[in-house]
Amino acid sequence: MRCKLVATAIAVALSAASVTAHAATGDTTIGGKMYFDVTHIDQKNSDTGKTDKTGTGTDVKRFYLSVSHQFDDIWSANLTTDFNYVASDGETNLFVKKAYVQGKFSDAAVLRIGSADMPWIPFVENMYGFRYVENTLIDRLKFGNSADWGVHLGGKVGQSGMFSYEAAVVNGGGYKHPDRSKSVDFEGRVAIMPIDGLVVAAGGYSGKLGKDTQTMAAQNTATRGDLLVAYVSEKFRVGGEYFAAKNWNNVTSPLSDKADGYSVWASVGIADGVTAFARYDNAKLSKDLDSAKKDTYYNAGVEFQVTKGFKLAAVYKHEKGNYTAATPLPIHVANTKTDEIGVWGEVKF
C-alpha cells in the first residue's frame, strides 16, 4: 500500500510541476516545509545505563512537499507528501500526509474529503508556534493524529472569525494507515476569540482508532477531551493545553485505563528577528494500570529569523519517563532520562 501511495505522490507532484509552467497564475502552486536539527543526545535508563540513542547527529524530522490546484472559486485539491529521517532509529519514509478535494462554499463552510488536518493538533501547533522544535503535547505522546482519512468540515463565523469550528469523521488509524474498520471515529473542536489574540478552545475525540475489524473486535472505545487557552500577538505568545483520555492504548484490551496531562508555553520577542521561548509538559500516562508511568518534558531556547522562510533555534530539551519495571526483581519504578542540546531549523517556501 505504501509503495502505491509513494508512486502516486511522485507522479502527481511531477505532473503538477509541469502544469505550473503553463497554467494561469494561482491555478497550481507548489510549496514545501522542512524541519531539521543538529544535536547531541544523552539518554540513560536507570536500570541499564546509556542507550543507543546517545550520540551526535543530524535529523531531517520532516520534509513536506505540497501541490495545490484551484479548479474554480469553490473547488480545489491538495496533495502533501511527507518525508522523515531520524538518525537515532534509522527510520526513512516517504508517504502521503494529506490528499483531499476541498469545497469552500463560504468562510463558515469548508468541506474536505480525503486525508486532511484533524481539528485539534494542527490548531494547537498554530497557537504554539514552535512545531519545528517539538510536537505539541498530544502529538508528542501519541494520543492523537495530526491528519486522517475521512470527511472534514470547518469554518469561521462572526466578526473577524470570532467563532470557529472543525469536525471530522475519519477512519481512525491516522494518515499513515488508511485502512477501513467496522466503524468510523469522530473528532471535533470549537473555539472563540473574544478579543484580538485571545483564543479559548475545547475539543474531543471518540472512536476505535481503526482497530475494530472483522477478525479482531475492539473491546473499548478511545476517548479524549481537550482544552486550550492561548494569547498570540506579533511579539508575544503564552498558552496552555490540557487533555484527558480513556482507553487510548487499550482499544483491543479488556482492561480499562486513563491518562491526562498538560502543557504550558511562552515566547517573547527580545530583538528584531530574535525570540526567546520555553515550554513545560507533565502527563500521567496510565493512571489505572501503571500509576508510576509518567512523563515530564521541558525545553528552552532562542529562535533566530535568518531570512524569510528560514528559522534557526538554539535549544535545550529534557525528558524523564517513569514506569514500573518487573526486572530485575523486586518490582520497582524505573525511568529513562533524555537530555538534548543543539540547533533546530525550519525552512519554508
C-alpha positions as CSV (number, residue, x, y, z in Angstrom):
1,M,0.0,0.0,0.0
2,R,2.8,2.4,1.0
3,C,4.6,1.8,-2.3
4,K,1.5,2.6,-4.3
5,L,0.9,5.8,-2.3
6,V,4.5,6.9,-2.8
7,A,4.4,6.2,-6.6
8,T,1.2,8.2,-6.9
9,A,2.6,11.1,-4.8
10,I,5.7,11.3,-7.0
11,A,3.7,11.1,-10.2
12,V,1.2,13.8,-9.2
13,A,4.0,16.1,-7.9
14,L,6.0,15.8,-11.2
15,S,2.9,16.4,-13.3
16,A,1.9,19.3,-11.2
17,A,5.3,20.8,-11.6
18,S,5.0,20.7,-15.3
19,V,1.5,22.2,-15.2
20,T,2.8,25.2,-13.2
21,A,4.8,26.4,-16.1
22,H,1.7,26.5,-18.4
23,A,-1.2,27.3,-16.0
24,A,-2.5,30.7,-15.2
25,T,-1.0,32.3,-12.1
26,G,-2.6,31.0,-9.0
27,D,-4.2,27.9,-10.6
28,T,-1.5,25.5,-9.3
29,T,1.0,26.2,-6.5
30,I,3.9,24.2,-5.1
31,G,5.3,24.6,-1.6
32,G,7.5,22.9,0.9
33,K,8.5,22.8,4.6
34,M,11.5,21.1,6.2
35,Y,12.3,20.5,9.9
36,F,15.9,19.6,10.7
37,D,18.3,19.5,13.6
38,V,21.9,19.1,14.5
39,T,22.1,17.9,18.1
40,H,23.7,15.9,20.8
41,I,21.5,13.4,22.8
42,D,22.4,11.9,26.2
43,Q,19.9,9.2,27.1
44,K,20.2,7.0,30.2
45,N,18.0,4.2,31.6
46,S,18.1,3.9,35.4
47,D,18.4,0.1,35.2
48,T,20.6,-0.5,32.1
49,G,22.6,2.8,31.7
50,K,23.1,4.7,28.5
51,T,21.0,3.7,25.4
52,D,21.9,3.6,21.7
53,K,20.2,6.9,21.2
54,T,23.1,8.6,22.9
55,G,25.3,10.4,20.4
56,T,25.6,13.4,18.0
57,G,23.9,13.6,14.6
58,T,21.7,15.3,12.1
59,D,18.0,14.6,11.6
60,V,15.5,15.7,9.0
61,K,12.4,15.1,11.1
62,R,10.0,16.2,8.3
63,F,10.0,17.4,4.7
64,Y,6.6,18.3,3.3
65,L,6.1,18.9,-0.4
66,S,2.7,20.3,-1.2
67,V,0.8,20.7,-4.5
68,S,-2.5,22.6,-4.6
69,H,-4.7,23.2,-7.6
70,Q,-7.7,25.6,-7.7
71,F,-10.4,24.4,-10.1
72,D,-12.7,27.3,-9.6
73,D,-14.0,29.7,-6.9
74,I,-15.2,26.8,-4.8
75,W,-13.3,23.6,-5.6
76,S,-9.6,22.8,-5.1
77,A,-7.3,19.9,-4.4
78,N,-4.2,19.4,-2.3
79,L,-1.5,16.7,-2.1
80,T,1.1,16.8,0.6
81,T,3.9,14.2,0.8
82,D,5.9,13.7,3.9
83,F,9.5,12.5,4.3
84,N,11.3,11.9,7.5
85,Y,14.7,10.5,8.6
86,V,15.7,10.2,12.3
87,A,19.3,9.2,12.8
88,S,18.7,7.6,16.3
89,D,16.2,4.9,14.9
90,G,17.3,4.7,11.3
91,E,13.8,5.4,10.0
92,T,13.5,6.7,6.4
93,N,10.0,7.0,5.0
94,L,8.2,8.8,2.2
95,F,4.4,8.8,2.4
96,V,1.2,10.8,1.8
97,K,0.2,13.0,4.7
98,K,-2.6,15.0,3.0
99,A,-4.6,14.2,-0.1
100,Y,-8.0,15.9,-0.4
101,V,-10.5,17.7,-2.5
102,Q,-11.9,20.9,-0.9
103,G,-15.1,22.7,-1.4
104,K,-15.1,26.2,0.1
105,F,-18.8,27.3,0.0
106,S,-18.2,30.2,2.4
107,D,-15.9,31.1,5.3
108,A,-18.4,29.2,7.5
109,A,-18.4,26.0,5.5
110,V,-15.2,24.4,4.2
111,L,-15.5,20.8,3.2
112,R,-12.6,18.4,2.7
113,I,-12.8,14.8,1.6
114,G,-9.6,12.6,1.9
115,S,-6.7,12.9,4.3
116,A,-6.7,16.3,5.8
117,D,-5.7,18.1,9.0
118,M,-7.5,17.0,12.1
119,P,-9.4,19.5,14.2
120,W,-7.1,19.6,17.3
121,I,-3.3,19.1,16.8
122,P,-2.7,21.5,13.9
123,F,-4.9,24.1,15.7
124,V,-2.7,23.9,18.8
125,E,0.5,23.9,16.7
126,N,-0.6,27.2,15.2
127,M,-1.0,28.7,18.7
128,Y,2.3,27.3,20.0
129,G,4.4,28.5,17.0
130,F,7.4,26.1,17.5
131,R,6.3,22.9,15.9
132,Y,9.7,22.5,14.2
133,V,11.4,22.4,17.7
134,E,8.9,19.9,19.2
135,N,5.5,18.3,18.6
136,T,2.7,19.6,20.7
137,L,1.7,17.6,23.8
138,I,-0.9,15.2,22.3
139,D,1.1,14.6,19.2
140,R,4.3,14.0,21.2
141,L,2.7,11.5,23.5
142,K,0.8,9.7,20.7
143,F,-2.7,10.5,22.0
144,G,-3.9,11.7,18.6
145,N,-3.3,12.2,14.9
146,S,-2.4,15.4,13.1
147,A,-4.2,14.1,9.9
148,D,-6.5,11.3,9.0
149,W,-8.6,9.9,6.1
150,G,-12.3,10.9,6.1
151,V,-14.7,13.8,5.7
152,H,-13.8,17.1,7.4
153,L,-15.9,20.2,7.8
154,G,-14.9,23.5,9.3
155,G,-15.3,27.2,9.2
156,K,-15.4,30.6,10.9
157,V,-18.3,32.9,11.7
158,G,-18.8,36.2,13.4
159,Q,-16.8,39.4,13.2
160,S,-13.2,38.7,12.2
161,G,-13.9,35.0,12.5
162,M,-14.6,35.2,16.3
163,F,-16.1,31.7,16.4
164,S,-14.6,28.7,14.6
165,Y,-15.3,25.0,14.5
166,E,-14.0,21.9,12.9
167,A,-15.4,18.4,12.8
168,A,-14.0,15.2,11.2
169,V,-15.4,11.7,10.7
170,V,-12.4,9.6,10.0
171,N,-11.0,6.0,9.6
172,G,-9.2,6.5,12.9
173,G,-5.8,4.9,12.1
174,G,-4.1,8.2,11.1
175,Y,-2.8,9.4,7.8
176,K,-0.2,6.5,7.6
177,H,-2.9,3.9,7.9
178,P,-5.8,4.5,5.5
179,D,-7.3,1.0,6.2
180,R,-11.0,0.6,6.9
181,S,-12.5,-0.8,10.0
182,K,-16.1,-1.7,11.1
183,S,-16.7,1.9,12.4
184,V,-15.5,5.4,12.0
185,D,-14.2,7.9,14.6
186,F,-15.1,11.5,15.4
187,E,-13.0,14.5,16.4
188,G,-14.4,18.0,16.9
189,R,-13.3,21.4,18.1
190,V,-15.0,24.7,18.8
191,A,-13.1,28.0,19.5
192,I,-13.8,31.6,20.4
193,M,-11.7,34.7,20.1
194,P,-13.4,37.2,22.5
195,I,-10.6,39.8,22.0
196,D,-7.9,40.1,19.4
197,G,-5.2,37.4,20.1
198,L,-7.0,35.6,22.9
199,V,-8.3,32.1,22.0
200,V,-10.3,29.7,24.1
201,A,-11.0,26.2,22.6
202,A,-12.5,22.9,23.6
203,G,-12.5,19.6,21.7
204,G,-13.0,15.9,21.9
205,Y,-12.4,12.5,20.2
206,S,-14.3,9.2,20.3
207,G,-13.7,6.0,18.3
208,K,-11.9,2.7,17.9
209,L,-8.7,4.1,16.3
210,G,-9.2,1.9,13.2
211,K,-8.7,-1.2,15.3
212,D,-12.3,-2.6,15.2
213,T,-12.1,-5.2,12.4
214,Q,-13.9,-8.3,11.4
215,T,-11.2,-10.6,12.8
216,M,-10.4,-8.6,15.9
217,A,-13.3,-6.7,17.6
218,A,-12.5,-3.7,19.7
219,Q,-13.0,-4.1,23.4
220,N,-13.0,-0.4,24.4
221,T,-13.7,3.0,22.8
222,A,-10.9,5.5,23.0
223,T,-12.0,9.0,24.1
224,R,-10.1,12.2,24.7
225,G,-11.2,15.6,25.9
226,D,-9.2,18.8,25.1
227,L,-8.9,22.3,26.4
228,L,-6.8,25.3,25.3
229,V,-6.3,28.9,26.4
230,A,-3.7,30.9,24.5
231,Y,-2.8,34.5,23.7
232,V,-0.9,35.2,20.5
233,S,0.4,38.6,19.3
234,E,3.2,39.6,16.9
235,K,5.8,39.7,19.7
236,F,4.4,37.5,22.5
237,R,2.8,34.1,22.9
238,V,1.5,32.4,26.0
239,G,-0.7,29.4,26.3
240,G,-1.7,26.1,27.9
241,E,-3.2,22.8,26.7
242,Y,-4.9,20.1,28.8
243,F,-6.1,16.6,27.8
244,A,-7.9,13.7,29.5
245,A,-8.0,10.4,27.7
246,K,-9.6,7.0,28.4
247,N,-8.6,3.6,26.8
248,W,-6.4,5.3,24.2
249,N,-3.9,2.4,24.3
250,N,-6.5,-0.2,25.4
251,V,-8.9,-0.4,22.5
252,T,-8.2,-4.1,21.8
253,S,-7.7,-5.0,25.5
254,P,-10.5,-5.9,28.0
255,L,-8.6,-3.7,30.6
256,S,-9.5,-0.1,31.1
257,D,-7.1,2.8,31.6
258,K,-7.0,6.6,31.8
259,A,-4.4,9.3,31.1
260,D,-4.2,13.1,31.4
261,G,-1.6,15.8,31.0
262,Y,-1.0,19.5,30.4
263,S,1.5,21.7,28.6
264,V,2.3,25.4,29.1
265,W,4.5,27.6,26.9
266,A,5.5,31.2,26.4
267,S,7.7,33.1,24.0
268,V,8.7,36.8,23.7
269,G,10.5,38.8,21.0
270,I,13.6,40.2,22.6
271,A,15.0,41.9,19.5
272,D,14.3,42.1,15.8
273,G,14.2,38.6,14.5
274,V,15.1,37.1,17.9
275,T,12.6,35.3,20.1
276,A,13.2,33.5,23.5
277,F,10.8,30.6,24.3
278,A,10.2,27.9,26.9
279,R,7.8,25.1,27.5
280,Y,6.8,22.6,30.2
281,D,4.8,19.3,29.8
282,N,3.6,16.9,32.5
283,A,1.5,13.8,31.9
284,K,0.2,10.7,33.7
285,L,0.1,8.1,31.0
286,S,-1.5,5.1,32.7
287,K,-3.5,6.2,35.8
288,D,-5.2,2.8,36.4
289,L,-2.8,0.1,35.1
290,D,0.6,1.6,35.9
291,S,0.3,4.7,38.2
292,A,4.1,5.1,38.0
293,K,4.0,5.7,34.2
294,K,4.6,9.5,34.0
295,D,6.3,11.8,31.5
296,T,7.9,15.2,32.3
297,Y,9.3,17.3,29.5
298,Y,10.7,20.8,29.2
299,N,12.6,22.9,26.7
300,A,14.1,26.4,26.5
301,G,15.7,28.2,23.6
302,V,16.3,31.2,21.4
303,E,15.0,31.5,17.8
304,F,16.7,33.5,15.1
305,Q,14.8,34.5,11.9
306,V,17.7,34.1,9.5
307,T,15.8,35.3,6.5
308,K,12.2,35.0,5.1
309,G,11.2,31.3,5.3
310,F,14.3,30.2,7.3
311,K,14.5,29.9,11.1
312,L,17.2,28.5,13.4
313,A,16.8,27.9,17.1
314,A,19.4,27.0,19.8
315,V,17.5,24.8,22.2
316,Y,18.0,22.6,25.3
317,K,15.5,19.8,25.9
318,H,14.9,17.4,28.9
319,E,12.5,14.5,29.2
320,K,12.0,12.0,32.0
321,G,9.7,9.0,31.6
322,N,8.9,6.9,34.7
323,Y,7.4,3.3,34.5
324,T,7.0,0.2,36.6
325,A,9.7,-2.4,35.8
326,A,9.4,-6.1,36.7
327,T,13.0,-6.9,36.0
328,P,15.4,-7.0,37.7
329,L,13.4,-8.0,40.8
330,P,12.0,-6.7,43.0
331,I,9.3,-4.7,41.1
332,H,10.3,-1.1,41.1
333,V,9.9,2.3,39.4
334,A,12.5,2.8,36.7
335,N,13.0,5.8,34.4
336,T,14.6,6.9,31.2
337,K,16.1,10.4,31.1
338,T,16.9,12.2,27.9
339,D,18.9,15.4,27.5
340,E,19.3,17.0,24.1
341,I,21.1,20.2,23.1
342,G,21.7,21.7,19.7
343,V,20.3,23.6,16.8
344,W,16.8,23.1,15.2
345,G,15.7,24.7,12.0
346,E,12.7,25.3,9.7
347,V,12.8,26.0,6.0
348,K,9.5,27.0,4.4
349,F,8.8,28.0,0.8
